Amino acid sequence: MAFTADLHLHSRFAYACSKNLTLANMVAWAKLKGIDLLSSADFTHPGWLAELEENLKPAGDGGYQFGGASFVLGTELSCVYKQGGRSRRVHLLVFAPDFETVHGIREMLTGLNAKLNGDGRPTVSASARDLTARLLDIDPAIMVVPAHIWTPWYGMLGSKSGFDSLDECFGDMARHIHGVETGLSSDPEMNWRVPGLAGKTIVSFSDAHSLPNMGRELTIFEGDPGYRDLADGLKDNRVVETVEFFPEEGKYHLTGHRKCGVSQTPGETDQTGTRCPECGRPLTLGVLHRVRALSGDEIPQDDGARRPYARLVPLIELLAQTLGKGRAAKSVGLAYRRICGELGGEIQVLAHAGFDDLERAGGEALAIAVTKVRDGQVQIVPGFDGQYGTVRPANE
């Protein structure tokens, strides 16, 4: 048995997130995508928590059910504090085994003066180490996963406010951190280059702020979709496969300055320095630059922790490209729903459906596009400084 999980999600109560992020809509899109296990998201917000407690029913496996979909109780917390003479901003994914534990977490956060009725992703004035210790004091079954670890401003290893290692960030609590989320701008192979991440379970989730972005990155775990098997999957690296963005499509892959349209590879930054050659302002150091800075001279040997992964382009993007429309066009949305319905969900379409089925459901152009992406035949313009990159099937 195996289950497909997207465990970095948000509700309509989180800042800069779609008002359409309701439980019913999330379930409907999970079925379109082919996602077996969802995070409840934002369980610290009182309005959203009331909806969760009313609708989610215990499933008997440490998880919950609603509308035929499986859930675990999860949220994202933003730690903002000073350490080592620097301001730090680190986002953490936190998973709780039951609502009683959720209420304990909320009480602890209130004691730290966190505002829980504003952003569904509340800010906490506590270090990642201290917050982890407090969480485990509430319930040892709580799981903590550093989120999008390379994001410059809010990642554990980010260039703007992060650390140079997991141990530096978490100290004596590092042994309780079993997995890390790579984020859109890196893939597992980039993370394998970093000695400080050796032995950690590599997971990928969507960080979706809208329904169509659910499932743009996923992790497939061994077992059944529930809290118990998820905990074992993180602790013992029971990952079957991850589904990834092309990391170049992530909006912080290269170093650059968006306002001046400047983007650089790590080698170019080495030659010209870390200030914008156009205006002199500091460049935003990209994930690729940061990974190289924290990597050893040689790629670490396989320590048994590596798992297969697939790099895919979201179906909605391929449809927009082949139809010559914008992602938000009604015709694109209708085609997306029809194709997913006919072929068994987006992951099945992108990773497994045969050429003939793709052609029958979506036309020859889509079949060719999906096949090229699977084969790595793509044209890439990398993202930088908050600007997403583009990945398109290669021209003949």
N, C-alpha and C positions, 0 to 999 in steps of 0.2 A: 504494500500500500504506500501511496505517496500523496501529498497535498500541496497545492500551489497557494502561496501566501503573499499578500500585500499588507504589510503591518506598519507602514508609515503613511497615515491618512489624516485628513482633517475634516471637521464639520463646518457648518455655516457659521459657527460661533468663533472661528479662528480668523485672525486678521488677514485681509486680502484673499479671502476664500469665497467661493461661489455660494450664493444663497440657495442653490439647488442641491447642496450637500445634505440631504435628509437620509434617514435610515432606509426608507423605501427605495429611494433613487440609487443609493449605494448598492443595495442588494440587486436591483435590476441591472446595473452596470457590471457588477461582479459576474453575473450570469452571462452577459454578453462577452466579457473578457475571458471567462474561464478560470476565475479565481475561487478557490475553495475556502480560504480562511482570510478574514478581514480583521483589522484593528478597529475597535469601537471609536477610537480617536477622541481626544479632548475631554476625557472623563473628569477633569478638574472643574469644568465650567458648570455652574449649578443648573442652568437651563437645559444644557445638553444631557447632563447626568440624569435629570428627571425623566427625560425621554428614554434614555438607556434603561433605567430601572423599570420603567413601565413596559417596555417592549421586549427586551432581551430575556430569554428564558434559559435556565440552566440546562445544559445538554448532557450532563453526567460524565463528561470526559475532561472536566476542568475548563470547558468552554461554554459558549452560549449560542442560542439559535434565534433567528428572526427571519421570517419570510423564506425559509428554505436555505438560508445562508448561515455559515458558522462564523462566530466572532470570538476574539479574546479582548479583554479589557486593556486598552493601551492608550497612551498619550505621549505628547512631546513636552519637555520642560526646557526652558532657556536659563542656563546658569550664567549670571553676569557678576564678576567679582575681580579682585586684584590678587595676583600671585606672582612672586618673583619680580616685583617691581613693574609689572605690566598689567594692563586691563585684559581680562579674559572673558570670552563669550563662547560657551560650549553648549550645544543642544544635545539632549539625551532622550532616547526613546525609553519609556518605562511601561512595564506590563505587570498587571496585578491579577492574582488568581480568583478574586471574588469582589463583590461590592463592599463587603465589610472592610477589606483591605483598602479599597478606593477611599472610603470615608476616613480611614486612618491617615492616608496620604494627604487628603485635603486638610485635615486638622493640623498635620505637621506643617504644611505649606502656609496655612493661615498664621501659625505661630512664627513663621519667618517673614511675615508681613507681605506675602505674595498676594496680589490682587487676582482673585479667581473668577470674578464676574465680568471681566473685560475680555481680554484675548483668551481664546481657547488653548493657546500655547503660552502659559503664564511665565513671567520672568521671576527668578528666584535669586536672592542675594546670598548664595552659598556656593562653595566650590563644588566641582564635580565629585571630588573625593568625599567631602563631608555630606553632600546630599545622598550619595550612594550609601554611605554608612547609616544615615538616618532612615533611608528606605528599607534597608535590610533589617534594621532594628524593629520596624513595624511588622515585617513578615519576611523571613528568609527565602520564601518562594518568589518574591518580586524579582523580575529580570530587568537589567539595565543594559542598554545597547547604545554606544555613542552614535549619533546620527550624522549622516553625510560628512564623514570625518575630514574631508579635504576642503570643504567650503571655506574660502578665505576668512570670512567674518564670524562664522558660527560653527566651525568644525574643530574637532579635537586637535587635528594636525594642520589647521588652516594657517595661512601665511600672516594674516592680520592679527589674530588674537588667540591662536592656538598654542600648542606645545610641540616639542620635538619628539615626544614619545608618549605612549600610553601610560607607562610607568610614571613619567613626570607629571601627567595630568591626575592620575588616580592614586598614586602612592601605594599604601598598603591595601587599598581596595582593588588594585588592578587584578588580583587573582579572582575576583568575583565578576569580572567583565569577560564573558566568554565569546562574544561576537562583536563585530563592527559593521556598520552600514557604509558602503563605499561611496554612495552618492552618484549623481548622473555623470560627473566629469571624469570618473575613473572606472576601470574595470578590474576584475580579480587579478589579472596578470600584473597590472601596475602595482597592486597592493602586495603581491608576492615578492616584489623586489625589496620591500622594507623589512629589515630584520626584526624590528620591534613589534611587528604584527604576526610573526611566526607563531603558528599553533592556534591562532584565533579563527573562529568561524567567520567566513566572509559572507555577508548577506546583502541583498539588494532589494529595495522597495521603492515605491513611486514618489513619495512626498507629494501626493496629488492635492492641488488646491481647487480642482474642478473635476467633475465626473469623467470627462473624456480622458484625463490623464491618469486615472486609476490603472494600475497594472502596467505602466510603461517600463517599470523594472519589477521583477518578481524573484522569489526564492521558492524552490521546490524541495520540501523536506520529506524524509521517510516518515511513515506512520499515518495516523489519523488526524484530521483537523481539530485540534483542541489544545488546551493549555499544557497538559502533561507532555504530549509528544513534541510540542514546540519547545518546551524547556529542555527536553532531552536533545532535541535537534541542535539547539544553540550550544549546550554544554559539551556534547559529544561529536559535534560537526556532522550530524546526520543530514547533510545537504546532498541532494541528488544532482541538482543543477541550478544555476542562476540564469535569469533572462535579463539582458543588459541593453541599455542605450549604447550606441557607438559613443565612447567617451568624448570624442571630438564634438559631438552634438551638445554636450553639456555647456552651460554658459560661463564656466570658469576654467575651461581646459587649458587654454594658452594664457600667457602673460599679456597684458595690454592696458590700453586706456581708451574706453569706448568713445568718449567725447571727441577725441582726436582721430578715431578710426585706426589706432595703432595696435597691432597684435604681433607677438614675437614668440618664436620658439625658445627653449632654454638656451640654446647656443647663441642666438642673436642677443638675448639679454646679457649673457656673459660678455659679449663684445661691446655692447653699447651702454650697459649699466641699467639700474632699476628706476630711472626717471624717464618720463615721456620725452622723446626726442623733439616733439613738436612744441610742447608747452612747459616742460620742466617739472610737471607734477609727478608724484610717485606713481609708478605703474602698479596695477593689481597683479601680484605674482600668481600665475596660474597653477592649476593642480599638477600639470606635467612637470613644471619647474620644481614644485615642492616635493613631489615624489622622488625626483632625481636627487634633490638635496638630502633627503633622509634615507636614500638607498645606500647599500654597501657598494664596494667596488665591483663585486660580482653578484649575480642573481643567486639568492640563497638556494641551496639544494632542496629538492622536494622533501618536505617533512611529513608527508602523508595527509596534510590538511587541504591540499588543492582539490578542487572539484570542477567538473566541466561547466562551461558557460556558453551561452549563445548571444551574439550581438544582433539585434533586430531593429528595424525602423517601425514605429507605430503604424498600424494599418490606416488610421485616419490620415496620416501624412502621405502615405503611398497613394491612397485614393484621391486626395487633393491634387497630388502631382499628376497622376494619370488622367484625371478628369479636367485638369486645367482650372480648378476652382480653389477658393480659400477653404481652410479647415472648417470654418463655421458655416459654410454654404449648406443649405437645406438638402440639396441633391447628394452631397457628400455624406451627410448624416443618415439619410435614407438608405444609401448604398451600403454604408457601414453596418447598419442594423440588419439589413437583409442578408448580407454575406455571412456575418457572424451567426445568424440564425440558421442558415442553410448548412454551414460547414462546422458548427460545433464550438464557436467561440473564437476570439481573436488569436489566442496563443496557438490553437490548432491551425488556423489559417496561416499564420506567419511561419510556423515551425514545421508543420507536418503535412498539410494538405497537398495532394498531388497536383501536378500541372493541369491535368484535364479537369479536375474539380475546380481549381482556381479559375480556369478559363471559362468554365460553364457558369460559375456564380458571379464572377467579376469582370470577365472579358480578357482578351489576350494581353492587353497592355498591363493589366494588374498581375496576371500570371507571370509575365516576363519580369516585372519589377520585383515581385516577391522572390522569385528564383534567383535573381541577381544578388539581392541583399543576402540571401542565405549563403551564396557562394563568395561573399565579400567583394563583389564587383560594384563598387560604389564610388561616387565623387563626393569629396568632403571639403567643406569650408569650416574650419574649427571655430568654436565659440570662445569668447574672451570677455572679461570685465563685465559680467552680467548680461552679455548678448549671446543667445543661443546660436550654436552652429547649425549647419545644414548638411544633411546626408541624402543623396539621391542615387538611384540606380545609375550605373555608368552608361554613357551613350555607346552605341556601336562604333 
